[in-house]
């Protein structure tokens, strides 16, 4: 009998956290974390702040953002009001994404950010469209994340001559991007467009029990394509990265991203809780992957950090199948 190694590693991963770098590693650095008010984002903000960074977290809700700010300062043992800053961001709005980057450009003109972690995400099993017209999971995880990535890459690349080392742009991704069947993607793209197809209610499952994560894996594969393009744009004419771009998979983490699924009745709530109890690591452990990835040397540009054993694999290795 052959025992599959992958699930074993996934379960063991919740008990073995990656070590953190020495105190002061991020002294004097400015770090942006989208979706920094809960789960992985909040845990990452705590780590970066404790390691010396000035942290900027985004939130749709000002009150929730201020609450997260207090938590970060308490856990990180910083009492100064200038250590953590809350910025407004609605991932369902193009205007909000553009405004955020515009604000950052004014704040950090002539130096740029040191690290930007695009962590904000959702997993909504209930069909919901944004004001931009796209299904919410596709909008947040793929479209708006790609927009932020493009805007940040362009700006940080322009700032490279003003810096001693390249800025870091990290995309929080998922192994689920390997799961979608892409057999009909080219056909859908040529006829109605992929985004329109995934945002059409007629293709949505009848209930959560038929499909718990209707667009999550699709959104994660779409953003992998965007990452590959953004990473190429980050290079100069000689192919040298002016912004170091990586995708980061933290593995299964016990956060509230599956909260919409758990809300669909007691059986779903029990199922989600049981799964997370068995295989979900803590946000503290999952967020350490971000710290590790943001310290990788330049040669790891355009590579994915996987949760299993800290292994690295090229981003293009998982997306070239669609070419």
For each residue, the residues with C-beta under 8 A, 3 or more apart:
1:
2:
3: 8
4: 7 8
5: 8 9
6: 9 10 308
7: 4 10 11 279
8: 3 4 5 11 12
9: 5 6 12 13 308 309
10: 6 7 13 14 251 252 279 307 308
11: 7 8 14 278 279
12: 8 9 15 16
13: 9 10 16 251 252 281 285 307 308
14: 10 11 252 279 280 281 282 285
15: 12 281
16: 12 13
17: 281 282 284 285 288
18: 285 288 289 291 292 310
19: 288
20: 47 51 288 291
21: 25 51 291 295
22: 25
23: 50 51 52
24: 27 51 52
25: 21 22 51 52 295
26: 29 31 48 51 52 53 114 115
27: 24 51 52 53
28: 52 54
29: 26 52 53 54 114 115
30: 53 54 56 108 113 114 115
31: 26 45 48 53 54 55 56 113 114 115 116 117 294
32: 56 57 58 87 104 113 115 116 117
33: 36 41 44 45 48 55 56 57 58 117 119
34: 41 57 58 89 91 117 118 119 120 148
35: 38 39 40 41 58 91 119 120 121
36: 33 41 42 44 45 55 56 57 58 59 68 119
37: 41 42 57 59 61 64 65 67 68
38: 35 41 42 68 255 256
39: 35 42 43 253 255 256 257 283
40: 35 43 44 119 172 250 253 255 283 286 287 290
41: 33 34 35 36 37 38 44 45 57 117 119 120 287
42: 36 37 38 39 45 46 57 68 71 72 283
43: 39 40 46 47 282 283 284 286 287
44: 33 36 40 41 47 48 117 119 287 290 291
45: 31 33 36 41 42 48 49 55 57 68 72 84
46: 42 43 49 50 71 72 75 76 284 287
47: 20 43 44 50 51 284 287 288 290 291
48: 26 31 33 44 45 51 53 55 115 291
49: 45 46 52 53 54 55 72 73 76 78 83 84
50: 23 46 47 75 76 77
51: 20 21 23 24 25 26 27 47 48 291
52: 23 24 25 26 27 28 29 49
53: 26 27 29 30 31 48 49 114 115
54: 28 29 30 31 49 82 83 84 85
55: 31 33 36 45 48 49 72 83 84 85
56: 30 31 32 33 36 84 85 86 87 104
57: 32 33 34 36 37 41 42 45 65 68 69 72 84 85 86 87
58: 32 33 34 35 36 65 86 87 88 89 100 120
59: 36 37 62 64 65 68 86 87 88 89
60: 64 88 89 90 91
61: 37 64 65
62: 59 65 66 86 88
63: 66 67
64: 37 59 60 61 67 68
65: 37 57 58 59 61 62 68 69 86 87 88
66: 62 63 69 70 86
67: 37 63 64 70 71
68: 36 37 38 42 45 57 59 64 65 71 72 86
69: 57 65 66 72 73 84 85 86
70: 66 67 73 74
71: 42 46 67 68 74 75
72: 42 45 46 49 55 57 68 69 75 76 78 83 84
73: 49 69 70 76 78 79 80 83 84
74: 70 71 77
75: 46 50 71 72
76: 46 49 50 72 73 83
77: 50 74
78: 49 72 73 83 84
79: 73
80: 73 83
81:
82: 54 85
83: 49 54 55 72 73 76 78 80
84: 45 49 54 55 56 57 69 72 73 78
85: 54 55 56 57 69 82
86: 56 57 58 59 62 65 66 68 69
87: 32 56 57 58 59 65 100 103 104
88: 58 59 60 62 65 96 99 100
89: 34 58 59 60 96 97 100 120
90: 60 93 96
91: 34 35 60 96 97 120 122 139 140 144 145
92: 96 130 131 132 136 139 140 144
93: 90 96 97 130 131 132 144
94: 97 98 132 144 147
95: 98 99
96: 88 89 90 91 92 93 99 100
97: 89 91 93 94 100 101 144 147 148 151
98: 94 95 101 102 147 151
99: 88 95 96 102 103
100: 58 87 88 89 96 97 103 104 148
101: 97 98 104 105 148 151 152 155
102: 98 99 105 106
103: 87 99 100 106 107
104: 32 56 87 100 101 107 108 113 152 155
105: 101 102 108 109 155
106: 102 103 109
107: 103 104
108: 30 104 105 111 112 113 159
109: 105 106
110: 159 162
111: 108 159 162 163
112: 108 155 156 159 160 162 163 167
113: 30 31 32 104 108 116 152 156 167
114: 26 29 30 31 53 167 168
115: 26 29 30 31 32 48 53 167 168 170 294
116: 31 32 113 152 156 167 168 169 170
117: 31 32 33 34 41 44 170 172 290 294
118: 34 145 148 149 152 169 170 171 172
119: 33 34 35 36 40 41 44 172 290
120: 34 35 41 58 89 91 140 144 145
121: 35 140 141 145 172 257
122: 91 136 137 140 141 257
123: 137 213 216 257 258 260 261
124: 128 136 137 260
125: 208 211 212 213 214 260 261 264
126: 208 260
127: 135 201 204 214
128: 124 135 136
129: 133 134 135 136 199
130: 92 93 133 134 135 136 139
131: 92 93
132: 92 93 94 139 143
133: 129 130 199
134: 129 130 138 139 143 195 198 199
135: 127 128 129 130 138 139 198 199 215
136: 92 122 124 128 129 130 139 140
137: 122 123 124 140 141 214 215 216 219
138: 134 135 141 142 143 195 198 199 215 218 219 222
139: 91 92 130 132 134 135 136 142 143 144
140: 91 92 120 121 122 136 137 143 144 145 219
141: 121 122 137 138 145 216 219 220 222 223
142: 138 139 145 146 218 219 220 222 223 226
143: 132 134 138 139 140 146 147 195
144: 91 92 93 94 97 120 139 140 147 148
145: 91 118 120 121 140 141 142 148 149 171 223 226
146: 142 143 149 150 222 223 226 230
147: 94 97 98 143 144 150 151
148: 34 97 100 101 118 144 145 151 152
149: 118 145 146 152 153 169 171 226 227 230
150: 146 147 153 154 226 230 233
151: 97 98 101 147 148 154 155
152: 101 104 113 116 118 148 149 155 156 169
153: 149 150 156 157 169 230 233 234 243 245
154: 150 151 157 158 233
155: 101 104 105 112 151 152 158 159
156: 112 113 116 152 153 159 160 166 167 169 242 243
157: 153 154 160 233 234 242 243
158: 154 155
159: 108 110 111 112 155 156 162 163 167
160: 112 156 157 163 166 167 242 243
161:
162: 110 111 112 159
163: 111 112 159 160 166 167
164:
165:
166: 156 160 163 241 242 243 244 298
167: 112 113 114 115 116 156 159 160 163 243 244
168: 114 115 116 243 244 246 293 294
169: 116 118 149 152 153 156 230 234 243 244 245 246
170: 115 116 117 118 245 246 247 248 290 293 294
171: 118 145 149 223 227 245 246 247 248
172: 40 117 118 119 121 247 248 249 250 290
173: 177 220 223 224 227 247 248 249 304
174: 177 216 217 220 249
175: 178 249 251 306 307
176: 179 213 216 217 220
177: 173 174 180 217 220 221 223 224 318
178: 175 221 318
179: 176 217
180: 177 217 218 221
181: 184
182: 185 186 221 321 322
183:
184: 181 187 188
185: 182 188 189 194 322
186: 182 189 190 322
187: 184 190 191
188: 184 185 191 192 193 194 197
189: 185 186 193 194
190: 186 187
191: 187 188
192: 188 196 197 200
193: 188 189 196 197
194: 185 188 189 197 198 222
195: 134 138 143 198 199
196: 192 193 199 200
197: 188 192 193 194 200 203
198: 134 135 138 194 195 203 215 218 219
199: 129 133 134 135 138 195 196
200: 192 196 197 203 204
201: 127 204
202:
203: 197 198 200
204: 127 200 201 214
205: 208 210 211 214
206: 210
207: 210 264
208: 125 126 205 211 212 261 264 268
209: 212 264 268
210: 205 206 207
211: 125 205 208 214
212: 125 208 209 261 268
213: 123 125 176 216 217 261
214: 125 127 137 204 205 211
215: 135 137 138 198 218 219
216: 123 137 141 174 176 213 219 220
217: 174 176 177 179 180 213 220 221
218: 138 142 180 198 215 221 222
219: 137 138 140 141 142 198 215 216 222 223
220: 141 142 173 174 176 177 216 217 223 224
221: 177 178 180 182 217 218 224 225 319
222: 138 141 142 146 194 218 219 225 226
223: 141 142 145 146 171 173 177 219 220 226 227
224: 173 177 220 221 227 228 247 315 318 319
225: 221 222 228 229 319 322
226: 142 145 146 149 150 222 223 229 230
227: 149 171 173 223 224 230 231 245 247 315
228: 224 225 231 232 302 315 316 319
229: 225 226 232 233
230: 146 149 150 153 169 226 227 233 234 245
231: 227 228 234 235 241 245 301 302 315
232: 228 229 235 302
233: 150 153 154 157 229 230
234: 153 157 169 230 231 241 242 243 244 245 301
235: 231 232 238 239 240 241 242
236: 239 240 241 242
237:
238: 235
239: 235 236
240: 235 236
241: 166 231 234 235 236 244 245 298 301 302
242: 156 157 160 166 234 235 236
243: 153 156 157 160 166 167 168 169 234
244: 166 167 168 169 234 241 296 298 300 301
245: 153 169 170 171 227 230 231 234 241 301 302
246: 168 169 170 171 293 296 300 301 302 303 304 305
247: 170 171 172 173 224 227 303 304 305 315
248: 170 171 172 173 289 290 293 304 305
249: 172 173 174 175 289 304 305 306 307
250: 40 172 253 281 286 287 289 290 307
251: 10 13 175 281 286 289 307 308
252: 10 13 14 276 279 280 281
253: 39 40 250 280 281 282 283 285 286
254: 276 277 280 281 282 283
255: 38 39 40 258 283 286
256: 38 39 259
257: 39 121 122 123
258: 123 255 261 262 272 276
259: 256 262 263
260: 123 124 125 126 263 264
261: 123 125 208 212 213 258 264 268 272
262: 258 259 268 269 272 273
263: 259 260 268 269
264: 125 207 208 209 260 261 268
265: 268 269
266: 269 270
267: 270 271
268: 208 209 212 261 262 263 264 265 271 272
269: 262 263 265 266 272 273
270: 266 267 273 274
271: 267 268 274 275
272: 258 261 262 268 269 275 276
273: 262 269 270 276 277
274: 270 271 277 278
275: 271 272 278 279 280
276: 252 254 258 272 273 279 280
277: 254 273 274 280
278: 11 274 275
279: 7 10 11 14 252 275 276
280: 14 252 253 254 275 276 277
281: 13 14 15 17 250 251 252 253 254 285 286
282: 14 17 43 253 254 285 286
283: 39 40 42 43 253 254 255 286 287
284: 17 43 46 47 287 288
285: 13 14 17 18 253 281 282 288
286: 40 43 250 251 253 255 281 282 283 289 307
287: 40 41 43 44 46 47 250 283 284 290 291
288: 17 18 19 20 47 284 285 291 292
289: 18 248 249 250 251 286 292 293 305 307
290: 40 44 47 117 119 170 172 248 250 287 293 294
291: 18 20 21 44 47 48 51 287 288 294 295
292: 18 288 289 295 296 305 310
293: 168 170 246 248 289 290 296 305
294: 31 115 117 168 170 290 291
295: 21 25 291 292
296: 244 246 292 293 300 303 305
297: 300
298: 166 241 244 301
299:
300: 244 246 296 297 303 312
301: 231 234 241 244 245 246 298
302: 228 231 232 241 245 246 314 315 316
303: 246 247 296 300 312 313 314 315
304: 173 246 247 248 249 312 313 314 315 318
305: 246 247 248 249 289 292 293 296 310 311 312
306: 175 249 309 310 311 312 313
307: 10 13 175 249 250 251 286 289
308: 6 9 10 13 251 311
309: 9 306
310: 18 292 305 306
311: 305 306 308
312: 300 303 304 305 306
313: 303 304 306 317 318
314: 302 303 304 317
315: 224 227 228 231 247 302 303 304 318 319
316: 228 302 319 320
317: 313 314 320
318: 177 178 224 304 313 315 321
319: 221 224 225 228 315 316 322
320: 316 317 323
321: 182 318
322: 182 185 186 225 319
323: 320
